[in-house]
């Protein structure tokens, strides 16, 4: 019974904050007045007040470029995540991003991109972060090239599942031919 109650509370918390969906190819790390990541859907809820930390996709000035980056923090209950699905007009070769991390031994943070034609995934690319990186470094995540007819893309960022794991992401950008 306690597990059921806890599961319901977690689900209500995860889905209680307002989420927005983007229709534009804008991968900028931007924040609204309530400290929610703009144009991305996240499981972070800075204004929620359960007995555990819910502000797990955090605005940080520790950025590789510009003023802000996103910091993904594990809260002892669930991994932080952000997702953004948007229209694109051509097929990218790769997704670049700047990351840094404090990855606890045995943990993994993930950056995933999927390209769609209609509702079908036609190509994708993934990055698994398993080591600590003190300074920002540029990643280039190759995207498979099996079908040139893409109309949208989805990027999913998932922080780790162990206490102490922190994953920073900044300056996401598609590269083309």
C-alpha positions as CSV (number, residue, x, y, z in Angstrom):
1,X,0.0,0.0,0.0
2,X,2.9,2.4,0.9
3,X,4.5,1.6,-2.5
4,X,1.3,2.4,-4.3
5,X,0.9,5.7,-2.4
6,X,4.5,6.7,-3.1
7,X,4.1,5.8,-6.8
8,X,1.0,8.0,-7.1
9,X,2.7,10.9,-5.4
10,X,5.8,10.6,-7.7
11,X,3.6,10.4,-10.8
12,X,1.5,13.4,-9.7
13,X,4.7,15.4,-9.1
14,X,6.2,14.4,-12.4
15,X,3.2,15.5,-14.4
16,X,2.0,18.5,-12.4
17,X,4.2,21.2,-13.8
18,X,3.3,23.0,-17.1
19,X,5.3,21.7,-20.1
20,X,5.6,23.3,-23.5
21,X,6.3,21.8,-26.9
22,X,8.3,23.5,-29.5
23,X,7.6,23.6,-33.2
24,X,10.8,25.3,-34.1
25,X,14.4,24.2,-34.6
26,X,15.6,26.0,-31.5
27,X,17.9,24.1,-29.2
28,X,18.9,27.1,-27.1
29,X,19.2,26.6,-23.3
30,X,16.8,29.3,-22.0
31,X,14.8,29.6,-18.8
32,X,11.4,31.1,-17.8
33,X,10.6,33.2,-14.7
34,X,9.8,30.0,-12.7
35,X,13.3,28.5,-13.5
36,X,11.8,25.9,-16.0
37,X,13.8,25.1,-19.1
38,X,11.9,26.8,-22.0
39,X,10.8,24.8,-25.1
40,X,11.8,21.5,-23.5
41,X,9.6,19.1,-21.5
42,X,11.3,18.0,-18.2
43,X,10.5,16.2,-15.1
44,X,11.8,19.1,-13.0
45,X,9.4,21.2,-10.9
46,X,11.1,24.1,-9.1
47,X,7.8,25.3,-7.6
48,X,6.7,21.9,-6.2
49,X,7.1,21.2,-2.5
50,X,7.1,17.4,-1.8
51,X,9.6,16.1,0.8
52,X,12.3,15.6,-1.9
53,X,14.1,17.9,-4.3
54,X,12.0,18.4,-7.5
55,X,14.1,21.1,-9.1
56,X,16.4,18.5,-10.9
57,X,16.9,20.2,-14.3
58,X,18.5,23.3,-13.0
59,X,19.4,26.7,-14.5
60,X,23.2,27.2,-14.0
61,X,25.5,30.1,-14.9
62,X,28.3,27.5,-15.2
63,X,27.9,27.5,-19.0
64,X,30.2,26.6,-21.9
65,X,28.7,29.4,-24.1
66,X,26.4,32.3,-23.3
67,X,24.9,32.9,-19.9
68,X,23.2,29.6,-18.9
69,X,23.4,25.9,-19.2
70,X,21.3,23.0,-18.0
71,X,22.4,21.0,-14.9
72,X,20.8,17.5,-14.5
73,X,20.8,16.4,-10.9
74,X,19.7,13.0,-9.4
75,X,17.4,13.6,-6.4
76,X,17.5,10.1,-4.9
77,X,14.1,9.2,-6.5
78,X,14.4,9.6,-10.3
79,X,16.8,10.7,-13.0
80,X,16.4,14.2,-14.3
81,X,15.4,14.4,-18.0
82,X,14.5,16.9,-20.7
83,X,13.0,16.2,-24.1
84,X,12.3,18.5,-27.1
85,X,10.5,17.4,-30.3
86,X,10.5,20.0,-33.1
87,X,10.2,20.3,-36.9
88,X,13.3,20.3,-39.1
89,X,13.6,20.9,-42.8
90,X,16.7,18.7,-43.6
91,X,18.6,15.7,-42.3
92,X,21.5,16.6,-40.0
93,X,24.8,14.7,-40.0
94,X,25.3,15.1,-36.2
95,X,24.3,16.8,-33.0
96,X,27.0,18.8,-31.2
97,X,26.8,19.7,-27.6
98,X,29.1,20.9,-24.8
99,X,29.0,18.7,-21.7
100,X,30.7,18.3,-18.4
101,X,29.9,15.9,-15.6
102,X,30.5,14.4,-12.3
103,X,29.5,10.7,-12.9
104,X,29.5,8.4,-9.9
105,X,31.2,5.1,-10.5
106,X,28.8,2.7,-12.4
107,X,26.4,5.5,-13.4
108,X,25.5,6.8,-16.9
109,X,24.0,10.0,-18.3
110,X,22.6,9.9,-21.9
111,X,22.1,12.3,-24.8
112,X,19.9,10.8,-27.6
113,X,18.6,12.2,-30.8
114,X,15.9,10.6,-33.0
115,X,14.9,11.8,-36.5
116,X,11.3,11.2,-37.7
117,X,9.4,10.9,-40.9
118,X,5.8,11.2,-39.8
119,X,5.5,9.1,-36.7
120,X,8.3,6.7,-37.6
121,X,11.9,7.0,-36.3
122,X,14.2,6.8,-39.4
123,X,17.6,7.7,-37.9
124,X,19.2,8.3,-34.6
125,X,22.4,8.9,-32.5
126,X,23.3,8.3,-28.9
127,X,25.9,9.4,-26.4
128,X,26.5,7.7,-23.1
129,X,28.5,9.7,-20.5
130,X,30.2,7.3,-18.0
131,X,33.2,9.3,-16.8
132,X,33.7,12.6,-15.0
133,X,34.7,15.6,-17.1
134,X,35.8,18.6,-15.0
135,X,35.8,21.1,-17.9
136,X,33.3,21.4,-20.7
137,X,34.1,19.5,-23.8
138,X,32.5,19.4,-27.2
139,X,30.7,16.2,-28.3
140,X,29.8,15.3,-31.8
141,X,27.1,12.6,-31.9
142,X,26.9,11.1,-35.3
143,X,23.4,10.5,-36.6
144,X,22.7,7.5,-38.8
145,X,22.0,8.3,-42.5
146,X,19.6,5.6,-43.6
147,X,16.7,7.9,-44.8
148,X,17.1,11.5,-46.0
149,X,13.4,12.3,-45.7
150,X,13.1,13.7,-42.2
151,X,10.5,16.2,-40.9
152,X,11.2,16.4,-37.2
153,X,13.7,15.6,-34.5
154,X,13.6,14.7,-30.9
155,X,16.4,15.2,-28.4
156,X,16.3,13.5,-25.0
157,X,18.8,14.2,-22.2
158,X,18.8,12.0,-19.1
159,X,20.9,12.5,-16.1
160,X,22.2,9.7,-13.9
161,X,20.6,7.4,-11.3
162,X,23.1,7.6,-8.5
163,X,23.4,10.2,-5.7
164,X,26.2,12.7,-6.6
165,X,25.9,12.3,-10.4
166,X,25.6,15.7,-12.1
167,X,25.4,16.2,-15.8
168,X,25.8,19.7,-17.5
169,X,24.6,20.3,-21.1
170,X,25.0,23.5,-23.2
171,X,25.1,24.7,-26.7
172,X,23.2,22.0,-28.6
173,X,23.4,22.4,-32.4
174,X,22.8,20.2,-35.5
175,X,25.6,20.0,-38.1
176,X,24.8,19.6,-41.8
177,X,26.8,18.9,-44.9
